[in-house]
């Protein structure tokens, strides 16, 4: 699949700061493949997963222009684990297939490619079965209290809804044991930048 390209997975929990970390990595000149971007791509009208999702969840998830209303779909899956599993079973194979194509495209001798995958730990088996061998897993960590406050502020939701979203995911503490490196994002952006500068210099 690749030469000596190293694949590093970035994961965390909702509102732990994965996107911020990915943006810092991009500033160092590295490619970051974003699973959320690919998920949006494969569910666009006319794309492979689109019809499967609509057939499974009904046309009530569609907007007037025929595109999938991601907020409405998100409300459905956050509130019911069986619907969340159903969507993941449809979309994840398409995501991993596209991700593998992009890895092939960006791979060069001695290169490093980063993969931003929110559900990396939860979908590890599917990732491996797709032929994507991760060399390291970086966990963007924050405590649950900080995570909750950031989620409420970011999404403009109340505490009850934020707690519901956190409970719909694997607890961040449970992910620590799978990580090669832990990026502590409990502090401010300056602290995170200093930490990332050291980490990126370590891997060069």
N, CA and C atoms as a LAMMPS dump frame, in Angstrom:
ITEM: TIMESTEP
0
ITEM: NUMBER OF ATOMS
612
ITEM: BOX BOUNDS ff ff ff
-5.0000000000000000e+02 5.0000000000000000e+02
-5.0000000000000000e+02 5.0000000000000000e+02
-5.0000000000000000e+02 5.0000000000000000e+02
ITEM: ATOMS id mol type element x y z
1 1 1 N 0.812 -1.202 0
2 1 2 C 0 0 0
3 1 3 C 0.852 1.262 0
4 2 1 N 1.997 1.235 0.677
5 2 2 C 2.804 2.446 0.826
6 2 3 C 4.259 2.047 0.948
7 3 1 N 5.13 2.994 0.849
8 3 2 C 6.545 2.719 1.031
9 3 3 C 6.852 2.823 2.516
10 4 1 N 7.653 3.815 2.903
11 4 2 C 7.956 3.973 4.328
12 4 3 C 7.146 5.109 4.933
13 5 1 N 6.046 5.442 4.311
14 5 2 C 5.178 6.49 4.846
15 5 3 C 4.645 6.077 6.211
16 6 1 N 4.735 6.978 7.171
17 6 2 C 4.178 6.726 8.503
18 6 3 C 2.77 7.291 8.567
19 7 1 N 1.877 6.515 9.143
20 7 2 C 0.495 6.95 9.322
21 7 3 C 0.234 7.172 10.802
22 8 1 N -0.173 8.382 11.147
23 8 2 C -0.449 8.737 12.541
24 8 3 C -1.908 9.144 12.658
25 9 1 N -2.647 8.435 13.5
26 9 2 C -4.049 8.748 13.723
27 9 3 C -4.213 9.753 14.845
28 10 1 N -5.073 10.732 14.62
29 10 2 C -5.407 11.727 15.641
30 10 3 C -6.849 11.485 16.056
31 11 1 N -7.075 11.358 17.353
32 11 2 C -8.441 11.151 17.819
33 11 3 C -8.632 11.849 19.157
34 12 1 N -9.806 11.705 19.714
35 12 2 C -10.137 12.361 20.976
36 12 3 C -11.609 12.157 21.25
37 13 1 N -12.23 13.142 21.847
38 13 2 C -13.665 13.113 22.065
39 13 3 C -14.27 14.373 21.477
40 14 1 N -15.558 14.483 21.541
41 14 2 C -16.232 15.67 21.042
42 14 3 C -15.759 16.888 21.845
43 15 1 N -15.366 17.941 21.144
44 15 2 C -14.94 19.212 21.748
45 15 3 C -13.653 19.111 22.575
46 16 1 N -12.792 18.145 22.257
47 16 2 C -11.503 18.085 22.959
48 16 3 C -10.417 18.891 22.249
49 17 1 N -10.66 19.263 20.985
50 17 2 C -9.696 20.1 20.276
51 17 3 C -8.965 19.408 19.142
52 18 1 N -9.559 18.353 18.59
53 18 2 C -8.907 17.626 17.485
54 18 3 C -8.659 18.527 16.277
55 19 1 N -9.647 19.335 15.929
56 19 2 C -9.506 20.2 14.75
57 19 3 C -8.399 21.227 14.951
58 20 1 N -8.292 21.758 16.164
59 20 2 C -7.226 22.721 16.461
60 20 3 C -5.86 22.067 16.313
61 21 1 N -5.725 20.864 16.85
62 21 2 C -4.467 20.126 16.726
63 21 3 C -4.154 19.834 15.26
64 22 1 N -5.163 19.429 14.501
65 22 2 C -4.957 19.146 13.072
66 22 3 C -4.493 20.39 12.325
67 23 1 N -5.066 21.531 12.669
68 23 2 C -4.661 22.782 12.012
69 23 3 C -3.215 23.15 12.342
70 24 1 N -2.806 22.898 13.578
71 24 2 C -1.411 23.158 13.963
72 24 3 C -0.475 22.257 13.153
73 25 1 N -0.861 20.996 13.005
74 25 2 C -0.042 20.047 12.237
75 25 3 C 0.077 20.499 10.784
76 26 1 N -1.023 20.999 10.229
77 26 2 C -0.984 21.506 8.845
78 26 3 C -0.012 22.676 8.712
79 27 1 N 0.074 23.497 9.764
80 27 2 C 0.997 24.634 9.725
81 27 3 C 2.458 24.177 9.656
82 28 1 N 2.72 22.952 10.086
83 28 2 C 4.065 22.383 9.966
84 28 3 C 4.307 21.799 8.574
85 29 1 N 3.292 21.848 7.722
86 29 2 C 3.449 21.392 6.346
87 29 3 C 3.06 19.954 6.089
88 30 1 N 2.414 19.324 7.078
89 30 2 C 2.024 17.928 6.912
90 30 3 C 0.587 17.813 6.404
91 31 1 N 0.32 16.721 5.691
92 31 2 C -1.021 16.44 5.211
93 31 3 C -1.85 15.83 6.343
94 32 1 N -3.049 16.372 6.55
95 32 2 C -3.999 15.795 7.5
96 32 3 C -5.258 15.419 6.725
97 33 1 N -5.583 14.145 6.719
98 33 2 C -6.803 13.659 6.074
99 33 3 C -7.898 13.618 7.131
100 34 1 N -8.985 14.351 6.894
101 34 2 C -10.041 14.546 7.886
102 34 3 C -11.225 13.63 7.591
103 35 1 N -11.522 12.707 8.516
104 35 2 C -12.617 11.752 8.321
105 35 3 C -13.971 12.448 8.236
106 36 1 N -14.154 13.542 8.979
107 36 2 C -15.426 14.271 8.921
108 36 3 C -15.64 14.894 7.549
109 37 1 N -14.567 15.433 6.954
110 37 2 C -14.671 15.988 5.601
111 37 3 C -15.051 14.901 4.603
112 38 1 N -14.449 13.73 4.761
113 38 2 C -14.755 12.62 3.856
114 38 3 C -16.191 12.15 4.062
115 39 1 N -16.653 12.134 5.316
116 39 2 C -18.036 11.727 5.593
117 39 3 C -19.02 12.643 4.881
118 40 1 N -18.731 13.947 4.9
119 40 2 C -19.594 14.889 4.181
120 40 3 C -19.55 14.616 2.676
121 41 1 N -18.353 14.324 2.192
122 41 2 C -18.17 14.078 0.749
123 41 3 C -18.953 12.85 0.284
124 42 1 N -18.845 11.734 1.02
125 42 2 C -19.477 10.489 0.56
126 42 3 C -20.991 10.507 0.726
127 43 1 N -21.512 11.482 1.512
128 43 2 C -22.967 11.582 1.673
129 43 3 C -23.581 12.694 0.83
130 44 1 N -22.763 13.319 -0.018
131 44 2 C -23.317 14.328 -0.917
132 44 3 C -24.22 13.664 -1.949
133 45 1 N -25.166 14.432 -2.446
134 45 2 C -26.119 13.907 -3.428
135 45 3 C -25.37 13.306 -4.614
136 46 1 N -25.732 12.072 -4.95
137 46 2 C -25.098 11.392 -6.07
138 46 3 C -23.878 10.574 -5.687
139 47 1 N -23.4 10.708 -4.446
140 47 2 C -22.233 9.957 -4.004
141 47 3 C -22.662 8.597 -3.446
142 48 1 N -21.706 7.674 -3.274
143 48 2 C -22.043 6.28 -2.961
144 48 3 C -22.94 6.061 -1.743
145 49 1 N -22.658 6.756 -0.635
146 49 2 C -23.414 6.493 0.59
147 49 3 C -24.753 7.22 0.632
148 50 1 N -24.946 8.194 -0.248
149 50 2 C -26.14 9.052 -0.192
150 50 3 C -27.425 8.236 -0.241
151 51 1 N -27.606 7.423 -1.28
152 51 2 C -28.852 6.681 -1.45
153 51 3 C -29.053 5.671 -0.334
154 52 1 N -27.98 5.051 0.141
155 52 2 C -28.097 4.097 1.24
156 52 3 C -28.609 4.781 2.508
157 53 1 N -28.089 5.971 2.788
158 53 2 C -28.518 6.701 3.987
159 53 3 C -29.973 7.134 3.863
160 54 1 N -30.348 7.652 2.701
161 54 2 C -31.731 8.097 2.492
162 54 3 C -32.688 6.914 2.557
163 55 1 N -32.321 5.8 1.951
164 55 2 C -33.18 4.614 1.998
165 55 3 C -33.361 4.112 3.419
166 56 1 N -32.319 4.252 4.236
167 56 2 C -32.356 3.737 5.6
168 56 3 C -33.091 4.656 6.566
169 57 1 N -32.944 5.982 6.381
170 57 2 C -33.502 6.932 7.346
171 57 3 C -34.718 7.686 6.823
172 58 1 N -35.028 7.54 5.549
173 58 2 C -36.224 8.182 5.004
174 58 3 C -35.951 9.564 4.439
175 59 1 N -36.853 9.997 3.575
176 59 2 C -36.658 11.28 2.89
177 59 3 C -36.897 12.487 3.796
178 60 1 N -37.375 12.241 5.018
179 60 2 C -37.562 13.354 5.955
180 60 3 C -36.23 13.943 6.413
181 61 1 N -35.123 13.261 6.135
182 61 2 C -33.809 13.819 6.492
183 61 3 C -33.26 14.714 5.382
184 62 1 N -34.025 14.875 4.297
185 62 2 C -33.553 15.673 3.169
186 62 3 C -33.973 17.131 3.285
187 63 1 N -33.13 18.011 2.787
188 63 2 C -33.45 19.425 2.671
189 63 3 C -34.173 19.647 1.339
190 64 1 N -34.77 20.829 1.137
191 64 2 C -35.52 21.082 -0.107
192 64 3 C -34.723 20.834 -1.385
193 65 1 N -33.403 21.038 -1.333
194 65 2 C -32.591 20.831 -2.537
195 65 3 C -32.174 19.371 -2.734
196 66 1 N -32.648 18.494 -1.833
197 66 2 C -32.343 17.076 -1.963
198 66 3 C -31.11 16.616 -1.216
199 67 1 N -30.353 17.546 -0.652
200 67 2 C -29.168 17.165 0.121
201 67 3 C -29.586 16.705 1.514
202 68 1 N -28.71 15.959 2.155
203 68 2 C -29.007 15.444 3.492
204 68 3 C -28.859 16.557 4.52
205 69 1 N -29.875 16.701 5.361
206 69 2 C -29.845 17.669 6.456
207 69 3 C -29.028 17.051 7.586
208 70 1 N -27.771 17.423 7.675
209 70 2 C -26.865 16.784 8.633
210 70 3 C -27.258 17.054 10.084
211 71 1 N -27.849 18.216 10.345
212 71 2 C -28.283 18.505 11.712
213 71 3 C -29.43 17.586 12.11
214 72 1 N -30.389 17.425 11.218
215 72 2 C -31.527 16.543 11.511
216 72 3 C -31.06 15.098 11.681
217 73 1 N -30.186 14.672 10.798
218 73 2 C -29.65 13.317 10.912
219 73 3 C -28.858 13.159 12.204
220 74 1 N -28.093 14.193 12.558
221 74 2 C -27.326 14.157 13.797
222 74 3 C -28.205 14.043 15.021
223 75 1 N -29.332 14.769 15.027
224 75 2 C -30.271 14.689 16.15
225 75 3 C -30.814 13.273 16.303
226 76 1 N -31.074 12.621 15.177
227 76 2 C -31.607 11.255 15.209
228 76 3 C -30.592 10.289 15.809
229 77 1 N -29.352 10.349 15.334
230 77 2 C -28.375 9.344 15.763
231 77 3 C -27.84 9.606 17.168
232 78 1 N -27.793 10.879 17.595
233 78 2 C -27.333 11.163 18.95
234 78 3 C -28.312 10.632 19.986
235 79 1 N -29.585 10.563 19.625
236 79 2 C -30.614 10.176 20.58
237 79 3 C -30.947 8.696 20.566
238 80 1 N -30.334 7.925 19.682
239 80 2 C -30.67 6.501 19.607
240 80 3 C -29.458 5.698 19.126
241 81 1 N -28.879 4.883 20.004
242 81 2 C -27.679 4.117 19.642
243 81 3 C -27.873 3.21 18.43
244 82 1 N -29.068 2.652 18.262
245 82 2 C -29.255 1.729 17.136
246 82 3 C -29.217 2.471 15.799
247 83 1 N -29.724 3.715 15.78
248 83 2 C -29.642 4.517 14.56
249 83 3 C -28.205 4.962 14.298
250 84 1 N -27.49 5.257 15.379
251 84 2 C -26.09 5.658 15.244
252 84 3 C -25.267 4.506 14.65
253 85 1 N -25.513 3.3 15.142
254 85 2 C -24.811 2.129 14.617
255 85 3 C -25.18 1.886 13.157
256 86 1 N -26.455 2.079 12.835
257 86 2 C -26.906 1.87 11.458
258 86 3 C -26.19 2.824 10.504
259 87 1 N -26.117 4.109 10.881
260 87 2 C -25.442 5.087 10.028
261 87 3 C -23.958 4.756 9.883
262 88 1 N -23.32 4.419 11.003
263 88 2 C -21.894 4.097 10.952
264 88 3 C -21.618 2.895 10.048
265 89 1 N -22.497 1.89 10.114
266 89 2 C -22.313 0.698 9.28
267 89 3 C -22.42 1.026 7.791
268 90 1 N -23.231 2.031 7.47
269 90 2 C -23.368 2.452 6.071
270 90 3 C -22.172 3.288 5.632
271 91 1 N -21.826 4.276 6.436
272 91 2 C -20.889 5.312 5.999
273 91 3 C -19.416 4.929 6.169
274 92 1 N -19.082 4.24 7.248
275 92 2 C -17.668 3.982 7.543
276 92 3 C -16.914 3.246 6.431
277 93 1 N -17.478 2.194 5.81
278 93 2 C -16.729 1.547 4.719
279 93 3 C -16.39 2.511 3.581
280 94 1 N -17.309 3.423 3.264
281 94 2 C -17.052 4.418 2.214
282 94 3 C -15.962 5.402 2.647
283 95 1 N -15.997 5.786 3.933
284 95 2 C -14.981 6.707 4.46
285 95 3 C -13.596 6.072 4.38
286 96 1 N -13.487 4.827 4.842
287 96 2 C -12.173 4.176 4.877
288 96 3 C -11.641 3.915 3.468
289 97 1 N -12.54 3.594 2.537
290 97 2 C -12.118 3.376 1.155
291 97 3 C -11.535 4.66 0.558
292 98 1 N -12.239 5.776 0.779
293 98 2 C -11.763 7.063 0.27
294 98 3 C -10.478 7.488 0.977
295 99 1 N -10.403 7.222 2.274
296 99 2 C -9.214 7.556 3.044
297 99 3 C -7.999 6.805 2.505
298 100 1 N -8.193 5.536 2.179
299 100 2 C -7.099 4.733 1.638
300 100 3 C -6.616 5.305 0.308
301 101 1 N -7.554 5.759 -0.528
302 101 2 C -7.191 6.374 -1.807
303 101 3 C -6.339 7.624 -1.591
304 102 1 N -6.731 8.44 -0.605
305 102 2 C -5.988 9.671 -0.332
306 102 3 C -4.602 9.379 0.235
307 103 1 N -4.511 8.345 1.068
308 103 2 C -3.2 7.961 1.604
309 103 3 C -2.262 7.581 0.462
310 104 1 N -2.779 6.79 -0.471
311 104 2 C -1.977 6.399 -1.643
312 104 3 C -1.518 7.636 -2.415
313 105 1 N -2.421 8.603 -2.529
314 105 2 C -2.125 9.814 -3.296
315 105 3 C -1.037 10.653 -2.637
316 106 1 N -1.069 10.724 -1.301
317 106 2 C -0.152 11.613 -0.588
318 106 3 C 1.1 10.918 -0.066
319 107 1 N 1.178 9.601 -0.244
320 107 2 C 2.316 8.863 0.304
321 107 3 C 3.571 9.068 -0.527
322 108 1 N 4.666 9.342 0.153
323 108 2 C 5.988 9.437 -0.465
324 108 3 C 6.996 8.795 0.473
325 109 1 N 8.144 8.448 -0.065
326 109 2 C 9.194 7.829 0.751
327 109 3 C 9.562 8.734 1.93
328 110 1 N 9.471 8.175 3.137
329 110 2 C 9.852 8.927 4.321
330 110 3 C 8.847 9.96 4.77
331 111 1 N 7.661 9.946 4.177
332 111 2 C 6.648 10.951 4.48
333 111 3 C 5.839 10.554 5.719
334 112 1 N 5.132 11.539 6.292
335 112 2 C 4.186 11.279 7.379
336 112 3 C 2.833 11.823 6.952
337 113 1 N 1.804 10.993 7.064
338 113 2 C 0.44 11.425 6.79
339 113 3 C -0.368 11.25 8.068
340 114 1 N -1.107 12.295 8.441
341 114 2 C -1.946 12.262 9.633
342 114 3 C -3.4 12.015 9.236
343 115 1 N -4.104 11.244 10.062
344 115 2 C -5.512 10.936 9.831
345 115 3 C -6.313 11.406 11.037
346 116 1 N -7.173 12.4 10.837
347 116 2 C -8.031 12.921 11.904
348 116 3 C -9.321 12.109 11.891
349 117 1 N -9.455 11.184 12.856
350 117 2 C -10.594 10.264 12.894
351 117 3 C -11.229 10.323 14.282
352 118 1 N -12.365 11.02 14.439
353 118 2 C -12.993 11.146 15.754
354 118 3 C -13.277 9.805 16.432
355 119 1 N -13.743 8.816 15.672
356 119 2 C -14.098 7.512 16.243
357 119 3 C -13.021 6.466 15.947
358 120 1 N -11.775 6.871 15.985
359 120 2 C -10.678 5.972 15.623
360 120 3 C -10.662 4.721 16.504
361 121 1 N -10.739 4.899 17.806
362 121 2 C -10.674 3.754 18.719
363 121 3 C -11.862 2.828 18.489
364 122 1 N -13.048 3.425 18.357
365 122 2 C -14.27 2.639 18.209
366 122 3 C -14.317 1.876 16.89
367 123 1 N -13.622 2.38 15.87
368 123 2 C -13.681 1.764 14.534
369 123 3 C -12.346 1.143 14.132
370 124 1 N -11.504 0.857 15.105
371 124 2 C -10.162 0.353 14.812
372 124 3 C -10.185 -0.906 13.952
373 125 1 N -11.108 -1.807 14.233
374 125 2 C -11.174 -3.056 13.467
375 125 3 C -11.465 -2.776 11.993
376 126 1 N -12.428 -1.875 11.738
377 126 2 C -12.767 -1.522 10.366
378 126 3 C -11.622 -0.83 9.65
379 127 1 N -10.889 0.008 10.375
380 127 2 C -9.73 0.696 9.795
381 127 3 C -8.663 -0.317 9.384
382 128 1 N -8.382 -1.26 10.271
383 128 2 C -7.373 -2.279 9.973
384 128 3 C -7.82 -3.178 8.826
385 129 1 N -9.108 -3.557 8.829
386 129 2 C -9.639 -4.416 7.762
387 129 3 C -9.589 -3.725 6.403
388 130 1 N -9.59 -2.384 6.414
389 130 2 C -9.529 -1.62 5.166
390 130 3 C -8.107 -1.474 4.646
391 131 1 N -7.15 -2.021 5.389
392 131 2 C -5.757 -1.955 4.951
393 131 3 C -5.092 -0.637 5.257
394 132 1 N -5.482 -0.022 6.386
395 132 2 C -4.871 1.238 6.815
396 132 3 C -4.1 0.961 8.11
397 133 1 N -2.798 0.677 8.018
398 133 2 C -2.015 0.322 9.205
399 133 3 C -1.473 1.561 9.918
400 134 1 N -2.006 1.862 11.067
401 134 2 C -1.565 3.041 11.819
402 134 3 C -0.281 2.739 12.585
403 135 1 N 0.67 3.655 12.498
404 135 2 C 1.926 3.51 13.233
405 135 3 C 1.827 4.085 14.643
406 136 1 N 1.025 5.139 14.792
407 136 2 C 0.836 5.754 16.106
408 136 3 C -0.59 6.265 16.221
409 137 1 N -1.043 6.409 17.467
410 137 2 C -2.332 7.036 17.759
411 137 3 C -2.08 8.175 18.735
412 138 1 N -2.447 9.385 18.333
413 138 2 C -2.334 10.556 19.202
414 138 3 C -3.721 10.912 19.721
415 139 1 N -3.85 10.948 21.029
416 139 2 C -5.132 11.277 21.657
417 139 3 C -5.125 12.725 22.141
418 140 1 N -6.07 13.515 21.651
419 140 2 C -6.247 14.885 22.144
420 140 3 C -7.161 14.794 23.36
421 141 1 N -6.587 15.091 24.522
422 141 2 C -7.269 14.821 25.793
423 141 3 C -7.634 16.104 26.527
424 142 1 N -8.808 16.074 27.13
425 142 2 C -9.18 17.064 28.14
426 142 3 C -10.11 16.379 29.126
427 143 1 N -10.206 16.89 30.324
428 143 2 C -11.105 16.276 31.301
429 143 3 C -12.554 16.534 30.897
430 144 1 N -13.462 15.723 31.423
431 144 2 C -14.857 15.782 30.996
432 144 3 C -15.518 17.114 31.326
433 145 1 N -15.15 17.729 32.443
434 145 2 C -15.736 19.015 32.814
435 145 3 C -15.387 20.09 31.784
436 146 1 N -14.117 20.145 31.393
437 146 2 C -13.689 21.105 30.368
438 146 3 C -14.347 20.786 29.034
439 147 1 N -14.41 19.509 28.718
440 147 2 C -15.044 19.053 27.484
441 147 3 C -16.5 19.516 27.423
442 148 1 N -17.204 19.371 28.538
443 148 2 C -18.613 19.757 28.613
444 148 3 C -18.788 21.257 28.398
445 149 1 N -17.968 22.066 29.067
446 149 2 C -18.069 23.518 28.931
447 149 3 C -17.763 23.967 27.5
448 150 1 N -16.749 23.379 26.899
449 150 2 C -16.394 23.747 25.521
450 150 3 C -17.486 23.35 24.535
451 151 1 N -18.087 22.194 24.756
452 151 2 C -19.156 21.733 23.867
453 151 3 C -20.369 22.645 23.948
454 152 1 N -20.744 23.046 25.167
455 152 2 C -21.884 23.946 25.349
456 152 3 C -21.639 25.273 24.642
457 153 1 N -20.424 25.795 24.791
458 153 2 C -20.086 27.085 24.177
459 153 3 C -20.005 26.973 22.661
460 154 1 N -19.359 25.912 22.172
461 154 2 C -19.153 25.756 20.728
462 154 3 C -20.463 25.578 19.972
463 155 1 N -21.344 24.717 20.499
464 155 2 C -22.572 24.368 19.783
465 155 3 C -23.798 25.138 20.265
466 156 1 N -23.579 26.047 21.245
467 156 2 C -24.69 26.847 21.788
468 156 3 C -25.839 25.951 22.25
469 157 1 N -25.511 24.958 23.063
470 157 2 C -26.52 24.041 23.588
471 157 3 C -26.489 24.075 25.108
472 158 1 N -27.572 23.598 25.722
473 158 2 C -27.624 23.619 27.183
474 158 3 C -26.883 22.406 27.758
475 159 1 N -26.739 22.413 29.071
476 159 2 C -25.953 21.379 29.75
477 159 3 C -26.528 19.984 29.523
478 160 1 N -27.851 19.877 29.571
479 160 2 C -28.498 18.577 29.412
480 160 3 C -28.197 17.965 28.044
481 161 1 N -28.312 18.774 26.992
482 161 2 C -28.04 18.27 25.643
483 161 3 C -26.56 17.927 25.482
484 162 1 N -25.696 18.75 26.063
485 162 2 C -24.255 18.491 25.973
486 162 3 C -23.895 17.175 26.66
487 163 1 N -24.479 16.937 27.827
488 163 2 C -24.225 15.682 28.543
489 163 3 C -24.697 14.498 27.708
490 164 1 N -25.863 14.642 27.071
491 164 2 C -26.385 13.579 26.22
492 164 3 C -25.431 13.233 25.093
493 165 1 N -24.827 14.25 24.499
494 165 2 C -23.883 14.009 23.399
495 165 3 C -22.601 13.339 23.9
496 166 1 N -22.133 13.775 25.07
497 166 2 C -20.947 13.135 25.639
498 166 3 C -21.22 11.67 25.953
499 167 1 N -22.398 11.393 26.491
500 167 2 C -22.743 10.019 26.875
501 167 3 C -22.931 9.116 25.66
502 168 1 N -23.138 9.714 24.492
503 168 2 C -23.332 8.909 23.28
504 168 3 C -22.006 8.398 22.728
505 169 1 N -20.895 8.857 23.298
506 169 2 C -19.576 8.466 22.81
507 169 3 C -18.794 7.713 23.882
508 170 1 N -17.778 7.021 23.437
509 170 2 C -16.864 6.344 24.353
510 170 3 C -16.193 7.384 25.245
511 171 1 N -16.177 7.186 26.567
512 171 2 C -15.571 8.177 27.466
513 171 3 C -14.108 8.436 27.109
514 172 1 N -13.712 9.689 27.189
515 172 2 C -12.344 10.063 26.83
516 172 3 C -11.323 9.334 27.708
517 173 1 N -11.657 9.105 28.976
518 173 2 C -10.729 8.414 29.872
519 173 3 C -10.463 6.988 29.399
520 174 1 N -11.469 6.359 28.783
521 174 2 C -11.318 4.979 28.311
522 174 3 C -10.423 4.88 27.087
523 175 1 N -10.188 6.012 26.424
524 175 2 C -9.374 6.005 25.206
525 175 3 C -7.88 6.129 25.493
526 176 1 N -7.547 6.554 26.697
527 176 2 C -6.143 6.848 27.01
528 176 3 C -5.231 5.634 26.806
529 177 1 N -5.712 4.453 27.172
530 177 2 C -4.855 3.263 27.116
531 177 3 C -4.486 2.858 25.689
532 178 1 N -5.227 3.378 24.698
533 178 2 C -4.942 3.033 23.304
534 178 3 C -3.94 3.995 22.653
535 179 1 N -3.63 5.075 23.344
536 179 2 C -2.842 6.148 22.726
537 179 3 C -1.341 5.898 22.807
538 180 1 N -0.65 6.177 21.706
539 180 2 C 0.809 6.19 21.693
540 180 3 C 1.317 7.45 22.391
541 181 1 N 0.637 8.569 22.111
542 181 2 C 0.97 9.854 22.735
543 181 3 C -0.328 10.543 23.134
544 182 1 N -0.286 11.254 24.257
545 182 2 C -1.453 12.003 24.727
546 182 3 C -1.135 13.494 24.659
547 183 1 N -1.99 14.231 23.953
548 183 2 C -1.861 15.686 23.843
549 183 3 C -2.825 16.296 24.849
550 184 1 N -2.29 16.898 25.892
551 184 2 C -3.108 17.445 26.976
552 184 3 C -3.63 18.822 26.569
553 185 1 N -4.921 18.903 26.305
554 185 2 C -5.523 20.169 25.86
555 185 3 C -6.455 20.753 26.914
556 186 1 N -6.061 20.645 28.17
557 186 2 C -6.866 21.252 29.236
558 186 3 C -6.558 22.731 29.412
559 187 1 N -5.453 23.18 28.844
560 187 2 C -5.058 24.573 29.002
561 187 3 C -5.51 25.446 27.85
562 188 1 N -4.829 26.596 27.684
563 188 2 C -5.206 27.522 26.616
564 188 3 C -4.415 27.219 25.341
565 189 1 N -4.646 28.026 24.311
566 189 2 C -4.04 27.776 23.002
567 189 3 C -2.521 27.919 23.038
568 190 1 N -2.004 28.858 23.833
569 190 2 C -0.549 29.031 23.925
570 190 3 C 0.116 27.772 24.474
571 191 1 N -0.497 27.196 25.499
572 191 2 C 0.045 25.966 26.089
573 191 3 C 0.005 24.833 25.072
574 192 1 N -1.105 24.74 24.342
575 192 2 C -1.226 23.695 23.321
576 192 3 C -0.178 23.875 22.225
577 193 1 N 0.027 25.108 21.786
578 193 2 C 1.019 25.379 20.738
579 193 3 C 2.428 24.974 21.168
580 194 1 N 2.786 25.278 22.406
581 194 2 C 4.116 24.903 22.904
582 194 3 C 4.266 23.377 22.938
583 195 1 N 3.216 22.726 23.39
584 195 2 C 3.226 21.264 23.462
585 195 3 C 3.359 20.647 22.065
586 196 1 N 2.621 21.211 21.103
587 196 2 C 2.656 20.685 19.741
588 196 3 C 4.003 20.961 19.07
589 197 1 N 4.598 22.112 19.344
590 197 2 C 5.924 22.416 18.792
591 197 3 C 6.945 21.361 19.219
592 198 1 N 6.909 21.006 20.494
593 198 2 C 7.838 19.987 21
594 198 3 C 7.542 18.631 20.364
595 199 1 N 6.265 18.293 20.301
596 199 2 C 5.876 16.994 19.758
597 199 3 C 6.26 16.86 18.287
598 200 1 N 5.996 17.905 17.514
599 200 2 C 6.306 17.846 16.082
600 200 3 C 7.815 17.806 15.846
601 201 1 N 8.568 18.523 16.657
602 201 2 C 10.027 18.474 16.526
603 201 3 C 10.574 17.095 16.89
604 202 1 N 9.892 16.409 17.812
605 202 2 C 10.323 15.07 18.223
606 202 3 C 10.185 14.047 17.1
607 203 1 N 9.188 14.236 16.224
608 203 2 C 8.933 13.207 15.204
609 203 3 C 9.658 13.475 13.889
610 204 1 N 10.234 14.674 13.758
611 204 2 C 10.92 15.003 12.495
612 204 3 C 12.233 14.222 12.38
